[in-house]
Amino acid sequence: MLAISVDSKFSHKIWQETELSKMVSGGVPYPILSDPGGKIGTLYGVYDEEAGVNVRGRFIIDPDGVIQAMEVLTPPVGRNVSELIRQVNAYQHHRATGDVMPSGWEPGRQTLKPGSSLVGRVWEVWKPEYAFGKR
């Protein structure tokens, strides 16, 4: 896990000490990297050159370096950390088992085994209400 912004490492240190450490005991437990000039942000398509900032985004990159998921939000809307964790869990579970996770899947819930035996039968094992946490 990494955080990246165009702010300097000194700004990150102050942000960590004056804000983040008050929200999360000890501050965020991962590095905050500086991207002066938005070089990394440009590579990922989140650098706003006119404003000189990286727009808020998150990328789930697998161990092979492949982007599996991404979300980019404008500043008025915050990210959902629970959804990020759910997705990371789902990708890790898929990598370990080959199973696929239907919409709304949570750890411990039923997964789907890909294959021709599932074609036309998803409705037998997965219901739309599962996507909303109802079970």
C-alpha positions in Angstrom: 0.0 0.0 0.0 1.3 3.4 -1.0 -0.1 6.9 -1.1 1.2 9.4 -3.7 0.6 13.1 -4.0 2.4 16.1 -5.6 3.0 17.5 -2.1 6.5 17.5 -0.7 7.8 14.9 1.8 7.8 17.8 4.3 4.1 18.4 3.7 3.4 14.7 4.1 5.3 14.6 7.4 3.3 17.6 8.8 0.0 16.0 7.5 0.9 12.7 9.2 1.9 14.4 12.5 -0.9 17.0 12.7 -3.9 15.2 11.1 -3.5 11.6 10.3 -2.0 10.6 13.6 -5.1 12.0 15.3 -7.4 9.9 13.1 -5.3 6.7 13.1 -3.2 5.8 16.1 0.4 6.3 15.0 -0.7 7.7 11.6 -1.2 5.8 8.4 0.9 2.6 8.4 2.2 2.9 4.9 4.5 5.3 3.0 3.3 8.5 1.5 5.4 9.3 -1.6 6.0 12.7 -3.2 5.3 13.1 -6.9 6.5 16.6 -7.7 5.4 17.6 -11.2 2.9 14.8 -11.4 5.0 12.3 -13.3 3.5 9.2 -11.6 0.0 10.8 -11.7 0.4 11.4 -15.4 1.3 7.7 -16.0 -1.9 6.7 -14.2 -4.0 9.4 -15.8 -4.8 11.2 -12.6 -2.6 14.3 -12.9 -4.5 17.6 -13.4 -1.8 19.7 -15.0 -3.9 22.9 -14.8 -4.4 22.6 -11.0 -1.0 21.0 -10.5 -2.4 18.1 -8.4 -3.1 14.4 -8.6 -6.8 13.8 -8.6 -7.8 11.2 -5.9 -7.5 7.8 -7.2 -6.8 4.3 -6.1 -5.3 1.4 -8.1 -5.2 -2.3 -7.1 -2.1 -3.7 -8.8 -1.5 -7.5 -8.6 1.9 -9.1 -7.9 2.4 -9.4 -11.6 2.1 -5.6 -12.0 -1.3 -5.7 -13.7 -3.9 -3.1 -12.7 -6.9 -5.2 -11.6 -9.1 -2.3 -10.4 -9.1 1.5 -10.3 -11.3 4.2 -9.0 -10.9 8.0 -9.6 -12.9 10.5 -7.6 -13.1 14.2 -7.7 -12.3 16.0 -4.4 -15.8 16.5 -3.1 -16.3 12.7 -2.6 -14.2 10.6 -0.3 -13.2 7.0 -1.0 -14.7 4.0 0.7 -12.0 2.1 2.6 -14.3 -0.8 3.3 -14.9 -1.3 -0.4 -11.2 -1.2 -1.1 -10.5 -3.8 1.5 -13.4 -6.0 0.2 -11.9 -5.8 -3.3 -8.4 -6.6 -2.2 -9.7 -9.6 -0.3 -11.7 -10.7 -3.4 -8.7 -10.4 -5.7 -6.5 -12.3 -3.2 -9.1 -15.0 -2.9 -9.4 -15.3 -6.6 -5.6 -15.6 -7.0 -5.5 -18.3 -4.4 -8.5 -20.4 -5.5 -9.5 -19.4 -9.1 -13.0 -18.8 -7.8 -14.8 -15.6 -8.9 -16.6 -13.4 -6.5 -20.1 -12.1 -7.5 -21.3 -8.6 -6.8 -21.2 -7.7 -3.1 -19.1 -10.8 -2.2 -17.6 -10.7 1.3 -15.0 -13.1 2.8 -16.8 -16.2 4.0 -19.6 -15.9 1.5 -20.2 -18.2 -1.5 -18.0 -17.8 -4.5 -18.6 -19.1 -8.0 -16.6 -21.7 -9.8 -16.0 -20.6 -13.4 -16.8 -23.2 -16.0 -19.5 -24.4 -18.5 -21.5 -26.0 -15.7 -22.3 -22.5 -14.3 -23.6 -21.2 -17.7 -27.3 -20.4 -17.3 -27.3 -21.4 -13.6 -25.8 -18.4 -11.8 -29.3 -17.6 -10.6 -29.3 -20.9 -8.6 -26.4 -19.9 -6.4 -26.4 -16.1 -6.4 -29.3 -13.7 -5.7 -29.3 -9.9 -6.3 -30.0 -9.1 -2.6 -26.5 -10.6 -1.9 -25.0 -7.5 -3.6 -26.5 -5.4 -0.8 -25.3 -7.5 2.1 -28.6 -9.2 2.7 -28.4 -12.9 3.2 
